[in-house]
Structures are given as C-alpha cells and as structure tokens.
Amino acid sequence: MKATIVQLSVSPGGVPKSAVAAARVTDQGLEGDAHRDSEHHGGPDRAVCLYALEQIHALQAEGHSIVPGALGENVTVEGLDWGLVTPGRRLLLGETVMLEITRYTSPCFNIGPVFRDREFARVSQKRHPGWSRVYARVLRPGTLKRGDPVRLLGDSETAAGGA
C-alpha cells in the first residue's frame, strides 16, 4: 500500500480541526490554521502535527470516539509504518513539501472528550510508545491536497533532497 494524505485539517484555534481539501504549507504550518496556546503549539519546530489513520482506527476499536482532526493533527496519513516516524526522520508530502519530525506531542486535557473515560494519556509517547502524534518543521514549503503521496525518506534521500 502506498502512503497517502487522507485528511488535511485546520482550525481558528483549538480542537477539533476541520477538514480542508487543500492547504498551502509554510514554515509556520498550514495556512488557515491557528493555535489558542502558542506556548505549547505552533512555531517553526511544531509547525505541522501528523497522525496515522491506522492509529485512529485502532483507538476507535478500543471505544474512543476519535476521527481525523479530533486530536489536533493537521495531516492524517495512511500507509506509513508509524513506528518509523520518529524525531529526525524526514517525510516528502506531495511533490514538494518536505518535513522533518522534531518531537512527539504531549497530549493535554483539551483532547480528553474524544477518549473513553477522558483517558487522553492513551496517546502519550511516554506511557504508550508508538501511539503519539508527531510535530514537524517545514524544510520545503508547498501546497498539499487529499490523496497526495507521502514518503518516509531514507538517509541518502534526505542528504540529496534537503532544504
């Protein structure tokens, strides 16, 4: 299965984020997206938040009412080995957008309503490794749309195609 973007999501601040068909990505993230709490969200090293559709489906199977965008992610992807999406790795989205994963996100109480018993720590990397969303910096901007391909780049590709 090829990896693809299944949803792009933005909001005027807070969660959930709503689906958009396409978005321009700048060094500050997706145009049209904002944050209520700039101390913990946004900025160049947290410009884009990503999550895997496979993780969302597994969480739904556990009884959580999560849908793409509900956890504040901007880009929901399908078909990546999520365990390989770690800080320092680079992704090519569409034809031009290059991201570098900077860190795992820290879940907060604002996403609690979509979790059974408000157990938002279910997506904590410390408590449940492999279940966290990730933040990324934008190395190369561009425009994305639903259905665009996603590639996890290897070391030789990142050296040749860096920012």
The 8 nearest C-alpha neighbors of each residue, nearest first, counted from 0:
[[1, 78, 2, 79, 77, 3, 80, 148],
 [0, 2, 78, 3, 148, 149, 79, 77],
 [1, 3, 78, 149, 77, 79, 148, 0],
 [4, 2, 148, 149, 77, 147, 146, 76],
 [3, 5, 76, 146, 145, 147, 6, 75],
 [6, 4, 145, 76, 75, 146, 3, 77],
 [5, 7, 75, 145, 4, 74, 18, 8],
 [6, 8, 74, 73, 18, 19, 75, 145],
 [7, 9, 18, 73, 17, 16, 68, 19],
 [10, 8, 32, 16, 17, 73, 31, 18],
 [9, 11, 16, 32, 12, 33, 17, 13],
 [10, 12, 33, 32, 34, 13, 31, 9],
 [13, 11, 34, 33, 35, 10, 14, 32],
 [12, 14, 35, 34, 15, 10, 11, 16],
 [15, 13, 16, 71, 69, 70, 12, 10],
 [14, 16, 69, 68, 71, 13, 17, 70],
 [15, 17, 68, 10, 9, 14, 8, 71],
 [18, 16, 8, 9, 10, 68, 15, 19],
 [17, 19, 8, 7, 6, 9, 20, 16],
 [18, 20, 21, 7, 8, 17, 22, 9],
 [21, 19, 144, 145, 18, 7, 22, 6],
 [22, 20, 144, 143, 19, 145, 7, 23],
 [23, 21, 143, 142, 29, 24, 30, 144],
 [22, 24, 142, 30, 141, 29, 143, 25],
 [25, 23, 29, 140, 141, 28, 142, 30],
 [26, 24, 140, 28, 27, 29, 23, 137],
 [25, 27, 137, 28, 43, 46, 140, 24],
 [28, 26, 46, 25, 43, 42, 29, 41],
 [29, 27, 46, 25, 47, 24, 26, 30],
 [28, 30, 24, 32, 23, 22, 31, 25],
 [31, 29, 32, 23, 24, 22, 28, 25],
 [30, 32, 29, 9, 33, 10, 11, 22],
 [31, 33, 9, 10, 30, 29, 11, 34],
 [34, 32, 12, 11, 10, 31, 35, 9],
 [33, 35, 12, 36, 37, 13, 40, 41],
 [34, 36, 12, 13, 37, 33, 40, 11],
 [35, 37, 34, 38, 39, 40, 12, 13],
 [38, 36, 40, 39, 41, 34, 35, 42],
 [37, 39, 36, 40, 41, 42, 35, 34],
 [40, 38, 37, 36, 41, 45, 105, 34],
 [41, 39, 37, 36, 38, 34, 45, 42],
 [42, 40, 45, 46, 37, 34, 43, 39],
 [41, 43, 45, 46, 44, 27, 40, 37],
 [42, 44, 46, 27, 45, 136, 26, 41],
 [45, 43, 136, 42, 46, 135, 101, 134],
 [46, 44, 41, 134, 42, 135, 43, 47],
 [45, 47, 28, 27, 43, 41, 136, 42],
 [48, 46, 135, 28, 134, 45, 73, 49],
 [47, 49, 134, 72, 73, 133, 135, 74],
 [50, 48, 74, 72, 133, 132, 75, 73],
 [49, 51, 132, 75, 72, 76, 74, 52],
 [52, 50, 76, 53, 54, 75, 77, 55],
 [51, 53, 55, 77, 54, 76, 75, 56],
 [52, 54, 56, 51, 55, 57, 77, 78],
 [55, 53, 57, 51, 52, 56, 58, 130],
 [54, 56, 52, 58, 53, 57, 59, 65],
 [57, 55, 59, 53, 58, 54, 52, 60],
 [58, 56, 60, 54, 59, 55, 53, 61],
 [57, 59, 61, 55, 60, 56, 63, 54],
 [60, 58, 63, 56, 62, 61, 57, 64],
 [59, 61, 57, 58, 62, 56, 63, 55],
 [62, 60, 58, 59, 63, 57, 115, 56],
 [63, 61, 59, 60, 115, 64, 58, 114],
 [62, 64, 114, 59, 115, 65, 58, 61],
 [65, 63, 113, 59, 114, 62, 66, 115],
 [64, 66, 113, 63, 69, 59, 55, 67],
 [65, 67, 69, 68, 55, 64, 70, 59],
 [66, 68, 69, 75, 65, 6, 52, 55],
 [69, 67, 16, 71, 72, 70, 15, 8],
 [70, 68, 15, 71, 66, 67, 65, 14],
 [71, 69, 68, 72, 110, 15, 14, 67],
 [72, 70, 68, 14, 69, 16, 15, 73],
 [71, 73, 48, 49, 68, 74, 70, 50],
 [74, 72, 8, 48, 7, 49, 9, 47],
 [73, 75, 49, 7, 72, 6, 76, 8],
 [74, 76, 50, 6, 51, 5, 49, 4],
 [77, 75, 4, 51, 5, 3, 52, 74],
 [76, 78, 52, 2, 3, 51, 79, 4],
 [77, 79, 2, 1, 0, 3, 80, 76],
 [80, 78, 81, 2, 77, 76, 51, 151],
 [79, 81, 82, 83, 78, 84, 51, 151],
 [82, 80, 84, 83, 79, 51, 129, 54],
 [81, 83, 80, 84, 129, 85, 79, 130],
 [82, 84, 81, 85, 80, 79, 88, 151],
 [85, 83, 81, 82, 88, 86, 80, 100],
 [84, 86, 83, 88, 87, 100, 82, 102],
 [87, 85, 100, 101, 102, 88, 84, 103],
 [86, 88, 100, 101, 99, 85, 89, 102],
 [89, 87, 100, 86, 99, 85, 84, 90],
 [88, 90, 99, 98, 152, 151, 100, 87],
 [89, 91, 151, 98, 150, 152, 97, 92],
 [92, 90, 97, 150, 149, 96, 93, 98],
 [93, 91, 149, 96, 148, 97, 90, 94],
 [92, 94, 147, 148, 95, 143, 96, 149],
 [93, 95, 92, 96, 91, 148, 147, 141],
 [94, 96, 93, 141, 97, 92, 139, 91],
 [97, 95, 140, 92, 139, 141, 91, 93],
 [98, 96, 91, 139, 138, 90, 137, 92],
 [99, 97, 137, 90, 138, 89, 136, 135],
 [98, 100, 89, 135, 136, 88, 87, 101],
 [99, 101, 135, 86, 87, 88, 134, 102],
 [100, 102, 86, 135, 134, 87, 99, 44],
 [103, 101, 86, 134, 133, 100, 104, 135],
 [102, 104, 133, 132, 134, 131, 105, 124],
 [103, 105, 133, 132, 106, 134, 102, 131],
 [104, 106, 123, 107, 103, 124, 131, 122],
 [107, 105, 123, 120, 104, 119, 122, 108],
 [108, 106, 109, 110, 105, 119, 111, 120],
 [107, 109, 111, 110, 119, 106, 117, 112],
 [110, 108, 107, 111, 14, 112, 13, 106],
 [111, 109, 108, 112, 70, 107, 113, 119],
 [110, 112, 117, 119, 108, 114, 109, 113],
 [113, 111, 114, 117, 110, 109, 115, 108],
 [114, 112, 64, 65, 111, 63, 110, 115],
 [115, 113, 117, 63, 111, 118, 112, 119],
 [114, 116, 63, 117, 118, 62, 113, 64],
 [115, 117, 118, 114, 111, 112, 119, 63],
 [118, 116, 111, 114, 115, 112, 119, 113],
 [119, 117, 116, 120, 114, 121, 115, 111],
 [118, 120, 111, 121, 117, 114, 122, 110],
 [119, 121, 123, 122, 118, 106, 126, 107],
 [120, 122, 119, 123, 118, 127, 126, 130],
 [123, 121, 131, 130, 120, 119, 124, 127],
 [122, 124, 120, 126, 125, 131, 127, 121],
 [123, 125, 128, 131, 127, 126, 130, 129],
 [126, 124, 123, 127, 128, 131, 122, 120],
 [125, 127, 123, 124, 128, 120, 121, 122],
 [126, 128, 124, 123, 125, 130, 129, 121],
 [129, 127, 124, 130, 125, 126, 131, 123],
 [128, 130, 82, 131, 124, 127, 81, 122],
 [129, 131, 122, 128, 127, 124, 123, 132],
 [132, 130, 122, 124, 123, 129, 103, 133],
 [131, 133, 50, 104, 49, 103, 130, 48],
 [134, 132, 103, 104, 49, 48, 102, 131],
 [135, 133, 48, 45, 102, 47, 101, 100],
 [134, 136, 100, 101, 99, 47, 45, 98],
 [137, 135, 44, 99, 46, 98, 43, 45],
 [136, 138, 98, 26, 139, 97, 140, 135],
 [137, 139, 162, 97, 98, 136, 140, 99],
 [138, 140, 97, 96, 137, 162, 95, 141],
 [141, 139, 25, 96, 24, 137, 26, 138],
 [140, 142, 96, 24, 23, 95, 143, 139],
 [141, 143, 23, 22, 24, 144, 21, 140],
 [144, 142, 22, 21, 93, 23, 141, 147],
 [143, 145, 21, 20, 147, 146, 22, 142],
 [146, 144, 4, 5, 147, 6, 20, 21],
 [145, 147, 4, 3, 5, 144, 148, 6],
 [148, 146, 93, 4, 3, 145, 144, 149],
 [147, 149, 3, 93, 2, 92, 146, 4],
 [150, 148, 92, 3, 2, 91, 93, 147],
 [151, 149, 91, 90, 152, 92, 148, 2],
 [150, 152, 90, 89, 91, 153, 149, 88],
 [153, 151, 89, 90, 156, 150, 157, 154],
 [154, 152, 156, 155, 157, 151, 89, 88],
 [153, 155, 157, 156, 158, 152, 88, 89],
 [156, 154, 158, 157, 153, 159, 152, 160],
 [157, 155, 159, 153, 158, 154, 160, 152],
 [158, 156, 160, 161, 154, 159, 155, 152],
 [157, 159, 155, 156, 161, 160, 154, 153],
 [160, 158, 156, 157, 161, 155, 154, 162],
 [161, 159, 157, 158, 156, 162, 155, 97],
 [162, 160, 157, 158, 159, 138, 156, 97],
 [161, 138, 139, 160, 97, 157, 137, 158]]
